[in-house]
């Protein structure tokens, strides 16, 4: 089974962007991955496009690791859509 968690996708995107496969969820985005502040913001824009969400700057202020960034995205995206009850045309759950 494929792992589609936000953390896994963020890690894969960062690895592809940098051409590095030694990064882990615990890797620091700045110290280990070597991104400066401009590169971090550019990467965040890519993530916003990938996950179809907006990541407020105040949500990023305490993010240090790939795992923490994945957790922020997961919180912002909320529950998986398939988990929501389906409604019929008349508003009744099916």
ABEGO torsion letter per residue (X at the ends): XBBABAAAAAAAAAAAAAGBAABBAABBAAAAAGBBAAAAAAAAAAAAAAAGBBBBAAAAAABABAAAAAAAAAAAAEBBAAABBBBBAAGBBX
